[in-house]
């Protein structure tokens, strides 16, 4: 969130269940605009994948993800990742 919302407070929540791990990230509104380089480009590099890449990775792992703006000008991401892949063989000792 540092890249898109400089100075914003960020809350991270992890919940561990028997079938899934839930990850929640919520940031408040930015306290200042994101910095830009002299050429007007973003100061921090971008892989160009952002939320699309994150969504693809979560879904490939068999999980779900939701994201969007909050009412106060911040942003939230909520994901659930399975604790095991569907069809994966269980291992035991």
N, C-alpha and C positions, 0 to 999 in steps of 0.2 A: 504494500500500500504506500510505501515510501515514494515510489516512482510516480504514482498518480494522485496522491493526496498528502503532500508534504506537511508534516506537523500534526496530522490527524491522530487521534487516539485510536488504537486498534485493540480489539478483544478477540482472543482465540480460545475456542472451546473444543475439547476432545471428549467424546463419550464412547466408552467401550462396552459393547453388548455382545451377547453370545453369537450373533450372526453378522454383525456389522460394526464398523467403527465410523462414528459420525464426526465430521470436522466442520466447524463453523468459524468463519472469519468475518468480523464486522468492523468497519472503520467509520469514524465520524467524518464530518466535512473537512476539507483541507483548510489549514490555517493560512496558507499562502499559495500562490500559483506555482505550478511545477516549473523548475528552472529550465532554461533553454540555452543551448550553445550559441556562439556568435552568429552562426549561419541560420539560426531559427529552428534547428532540429532539436529534438529532446536531448537533454544532457546525459541521461542514462541510456545505455544501449537497449535495443529491443530485438527479441528473437522473432518477432512478427507472428507469434502464435497466440499469445494471451489467453483469453477465455475460451476461444475455439479449441486451442490445443489442450487446455486443461479439461474441457468437457470430453474431448476424444479420449484422453488417457483414463479418465474416471469410468467412462462407459466401456472401454476395452477391458477394464478390470472387473466389469460386472456391476458397477455402482451407478449411483444417480447423483445429479448435481443441479442446483438451482442458484441463480445469481441475479442481482439487480440492485437498483438504487433503494436507499432507505428514505424515510420521510423527512429526515433532517439534512439531506444533502450528502450523506455518506454512501457506502456501498457494502453489500453483503454477499458472501458465498457460503452455501451450505452443501456439503457432500456426504454421501454415505458409501462406504466401501465394504464389500463383503469380507468376512474374516477368512473365507476360503473360496476358491474359484469353483463355479458350478462344474460338476463332472470330474473334479480333481479327486484322486484317490486319497483316502485318509491314511496317514501313517501312524503307527503306534509302536511302542516298545514292548 
